[in-house]
Amino acid sequence: MQRFPVARPCLSELEERYALDAVRSGWISSQGPYLRRFEEEFARQCGAATAVATANGTVALHLALAAAGIGPGDEVIVPALTYVATANAVTYCGSRPVFVDVVPETWCLDPEQVRAAITPRTRAVVAVDLYGHPADYRQLAQLCRRHGLLLVADAAESYGATSDGEPTGRLADLTTFSFFGNKIITSGEGGCVVTSDEALAARMRLLRNQGMDPQRRYWFPVVGFNYRMTNVAAALLCAQMERAPEIIAERERVVSAYEAQLADVPLLSPQPVSARVRKAPWMASFLVGPPGDATSRDALARALDREGVETRPFFVPITELPAYRAGQVDHPVARDLGRRGLNLPTYADLTDADLKQIVERIRAAVAIIHAPLTR
Ligand SMILES: *Cc1c(COP(=O)(O)O)cnc(C)c1O
């Protein structure tokens, strides 16, 4: 029986050619033509002035916050439901992440609760485009402007999405991306920050390169980091960017196929999408069972694993993790989504026949978990 992984990179002869070219040129470290090309083209795609390439998406977040001067004593508002890196980046700054619940309509930050969480110590909001759906940037930007807060978008999962027709990358002061192996485009490990604020961009370039003065070698006016991307990774990304329209279209085909073919399965509800956005097809995301159902998702995942279909549970809310749970209030929406959410295999190379098979196995698994226990 063929097993289907939950994710797989979509690599072609073009990635091979560019990576080989980088290797043969000798420029395999953190300088080289592919890096310049990647940063220019990525900024252009995002409609932003500048892109700063980084070693991964986690350090992209840290670099963005550090460049903006977020530090000890500051509070940064983040969603309760996200990948742990969003909160960790705040912690690396010596600041306190303040967790706010998400809304059931988008699975992203609730602007009303963000407003209520603002204190005199609040310096920034990091919104996360969870499972490819952009957060409510119209409301968040207005709120941040009114309170003088920095707005950062963690767009690790939403490359290619738009909100009110604007691409991810233009919706916040700073936008971070990840190019980890399971993301929409990938270099294995990789990340990026885009911004149209040239002063912040210059600060990020300084901090990314160990804090070295660009005019004076081995003169380090500040404590920086080594957060650079390699030219080999950039070569892979140049190929992935060229092929992005095709990769995104294929992933959209996969997500739509699940949504259409599983529409009559009452146990499963698809990711909601706001009329104002085009979500990025990162991972087909469904909720299993009615609100409050704390067992069906795991039962279905186990049954699917036996059927040869690998799935992924949603993130555990950060506020339930040992490092962050002390003194937290309940975030009921994040808690419920974290218990019911399931990602299905999503990658460009899944054929329509593969999808038909996976859907059949999902139907079989649903029937198994619904069968009376005595049978
Ligand atoms: C993947 C991801 C990151 C971190 O990216 P890495 O490249 O793995 O460091 C950050 N935030 C979110 C929401 C992610 O999904």
The ligand as a MOL file (V3000), in Angstrom:
LIG
                    3D

  0  0  0     0  0            999 V3000
M  V30 BEGIN CTAB
M  V30 COUNTS 15 15 0 0 0
M  V30 BEGIN ATOM
M  V30 1 C 7.5470 27.5240 10.1510 0
M  V30 2 C 7.1290 28.6390 11.0320 0
M  V30 3 C 8.0560 29.4960 11.6740 0
M  V30 4 C 9.5320 29.2530 11.7820 0
M  V30 5 O 10.2050 28.9010 10.7210 0
M  V30 6 P 11.5660 28.0430 10.7390 0
M  V30 7 O 12.0790 28.3570 9.3700 0
M  V30 8 O 11.2070 26.6250 10.9390 0
M  V30 9 O 12.4590 28.5760 11.7950 0
M  V30 10 C 7.5770 30.5820 12.3800 0
M  V30 11 N 6.2710 30.8270 12.4990 0
M  V30 12 C 5.3460 30.0320 11.9310 0
M  V30 13 C 3.9110 30.3730 12.0970 0
M  V30 14 C 5.7450 28.8980 11.1980 0
M  V30 15 O 4.8080 28.0970 10.6610 0
M  V30 END ATOM
M  V30 BEGIN BOND
M  V30 1 1 1 2
M  V30 2 1 2 3
M  V30 3 2 2 14
M  V30 4 1 3 4
M  V30 5 2 3 10
M  V30 6 1 4 5
M  V30 7 1 5 6
M  V30 8 2 6 7
M  V30 9 1 6 8
M  V30 10 1 6 9
M  V30 11 1 10 11
M  V30 12 2 11 12
M  V30 13 1 12 13
M  V30 14 1 12 14
M  V30 15 1 14 15
M  V30 END BOND
M  V30 END CTAB
M  END
